[in-house]
């Protein structure tokens, strides 16, 4: 076991130390040659779980089952490009958003190493319903626009825009699969991506929405949980939990959670679709 892996459970208890640990780990990856990963089938450097094909097994399984059904893959919070490379390997045009500069550098090296044929565009920005500049707290897979997310207090400034202001022309009349993993900032992102929610092509979404994990100090339940689900459902979508057994999420269940402080959903990744066929296809 490497020294980093041994120390990880300890440093995660101290946010400043954890941030330095993540930065040191990712900087080491950036200096390393991009290697071919047999379990992935392409060249890739990133978190060890990604390199070994063990990252988010349930989400990866769904992604691989359905991605061929879409014209465009949109990865908001692309990190170092794990899902991006999977989509490009299958020949799916891909649009990525990632504001963290270290992640961007690693992602670009991964793309260059593979020389994929499919179209790829990277927007090095954070997405919300606002335009301008905001602090991004933390780094790596835990970077967030939410102050105090997972105990993170250090920050760097990043450019911020909305999807509809930047990439709308790239998705018109295209069926898109949208993955959003941006650590608590989902609502603002969705408010700035109404074109994706309201599209006649019936796009599908896989979104990380934390219920009680990683919340800032003194916050028990995600204060934007209900509003996020309400927004998505208002466009005719229905959410399903992602895990060993996918189940439909009723809006009434979501609304009860802030009153009981009990997470009855039990997961933090959800598939949103307008079609029952997609759910049958994932099993």
N, C-alpha and C positions, 0 to 999 in steps of 0.2 A: 504494500500500500504506500502511495506517495505521501510526502509530508503534508501537501495541501489537503489530501483526502482525510488524513488523520486529524488535522486541525480544524476542518470545516465545522463539525458540530459545536466546537468551542467558540470559534470566532463569530458564528451566526448569532450568538447571544449578545454580542457587542457590535452595534451597527457600524461604528467608525472602523473597527477592525475588519468587519465583514466586507465593507466597501473596498478597503485596501486589498483584502484577499482576492476579491473578484477582479479588481483592476490588475493585480499582479498575474493572476491566472490568465486573463484575456490578453494581456500584453505579451505573455509567453507564447500564446497561440499565434499572435500576429507575427512574431519573429520566426515561427516554424514553417517549414516547407509544407505545402498543402498536399496531403497524402490521399491515395485512393483507399476508400473504405469498402471492403468486400460486402459487408452487411447492408450498405446503402446502395452500392452499385455506381458510385460517383466519387470524385475527389471532394473532400470536405474536411475542414478543421472547425472545431467548436467545443461545446461541452462534451465531456466524455460520454454521457448518456446519448447524445446525438450521434457522435462518431460510431458508437457501438450499436446503433439502431434500437435503443431502449428508451428513447425519449417519448413521453406522453403516448404510451401504447394504445390506449383507447382512441385518442384523437387521431393518431397516425393511421390506425386501422380504418376509421371512417373516411379520412382523407383519401387514402389509396383506393377505397372502394368506389368513391363517387367522383373524383376529380376529372375523369375522362368525359363526364357529361357536360362540361362547361367550356365556354369560349375563352374566358379570362379568369385567372386566379389573382385575387387581391389579398395581399398579406400586410396587414396594418400592425406594426410591431414585429417586423421581420427578424429582428435579432441578427444572428450570423448567417441566416439563409437556409435553415434546415428544410422548411416546407417549400421555400422558393426553389431550391435545387431539385426537390422531388417533383414539383410541377414542371419545371423546365426539362427535366429528363424525359417526361412523358410528352413533351412537345406542346405544352399549354402556355400560351402567352401569359406573362406574369407582370404585375405591378406591385412594387414593394414600397412600404413607408417605414423608415427607421431613422430616428433623430440622434441616437448615440454614436459619436464619431468613431469610437473604437469598434463597435459592432459593425458600422458601415465599412470600415477598412477590412475587417475579416470577411464580411459578406462579399465584397468586391473581389477579393483574392479567390474566394471559393468559386465565384462565377467565372472568373478568367481561367482558372485551372481546368474547367470542364469544357469550355468552348461550346456551349449549348447552341442549338439552332433556333430555338423558339425566341420570340420577341421578349425583351426584358427591359423594364424601366424602373429606376430607383428614384424616389423622392426623399432626400435627406432631411425630412421635417417631421414634426409631431402633428397629429390631426386633432382638431376640435371644431367648435362652431365660431371660433374667433380667429382673427388675423393679427400677427405681430410676433412677440417674443415672450417666452415664459421660462421659468426655471424647471429643469428636469432633475428630479431627486434620485440619487443613487446611480447605479450603472448595471450593465449586463442584463440578465433576464428579469431583474427586479426594478429597473428604472421606471419612474412614474412621475406624472405631472401633479400628483397628489402629495402635498407636503406631509411628511411623517409616515408615508406608506412603508410598511414593514420596518418602522423605526428609522428610516433614512432621513437625514437632515442636510447632508452636503448636496450641493447642486451645481449644475452648469446651465448656462442659458442656451436655449435652442429656438430655432424659428418655428412658428406655428401657423397653420393654415387650415382650411377645410377641404374635404375631398371634393366637394362640388366646385370649389374655386380653382382646383389644381388638375384633377384627372377626369372630370366629367366627359370630355370629348373622346377619351380612350375607351369608354364603356358603353356608349350609346348603341342601342340595338344589339348588345352582346349579353349573353347569359353568364353571370359571374358567380363564383364561389368566393365568399369573403370571410377571411379569418381575422379576428380582432383580439389581440392579446396585449393590452396596454395598461395593465395594472391600475385599475380603478378609474380610468378616464374614459370609459366606454360611452357614457351618456353624451358628453360633449362631442365626441367623434361622430356618433350617430346623428346628432342634430345637424352636423355639418355635412352629412352624407344622405340627405333626403332623396336624392336621385337614385341611389342604390335601393333604398327601402320602397320607393314608389315606382320602380321600373316595371314595365309591362312584361319583361322577360322572366319575372319571378325569380330573382336571385336568391341564393341560400346563404345562410350565415352560420359560422361557428364562432362563438364569442365566449371569452372568459369573463365571467361576472362573479367576483368574490362576494360571498354573503357575509361572513364574519372573519375571514382570513386577512391578515396583513393590514387591517384597518389602523388609522392613526390612533395615537394614545387617547384613551377615554371614549373611543367610539367602538361600540359592540357590533352593531349591524351596519352594513353599507348604507349610508343615508340616501343614496341615489338608486338603491335596488329596485324599489317599486316603480319609480319614474322610468327607469331604463326598460323594464319589461312592458310597461304601459305604452311607451313610445313604439316599441317594435310590434306589439300586438295591434296597435291602432292601424297598422298598414296591412292587416290580415294575416300576420304570421302567428304561428304557434310554436312554443318552445318545447324541447325534449331534453331530458338529462342525458349526459354522456357517461357511460360506464358499462359495467357488466350487463345491466338490464336497463335499456332506455325506457323512459316513461314520459308521458305528456305532463307538462307543467301547467296547471290551471292558474290563472291570474289571481283568483281568490286565495290560493295557497300562498303566493308571493306576498300578498297584502297583509297576511296574518303575521308574517315573520317579524316585522319591526315591533309588534305589540307583545309578542311572546319572548322575543330574543332567542328563539330556538330555530336553528337551521334545519328545516324539514326536507330541504332539497338534497343535502348531503354531497353535492358536487359543486364545482365552480366553472365547469365548461358546459355550454348548451348549444344545441343545434336548433336553428330557427328556419322554418320552411312553411310554404303554403300548400305543400303537397304531401299526402300520406304515402305516396309512392316512394318518396325518398327514404322515409323511415323503414319501409319494408325492404328497400334495397340495401340498407346498412346492416341488416341482420344476416 
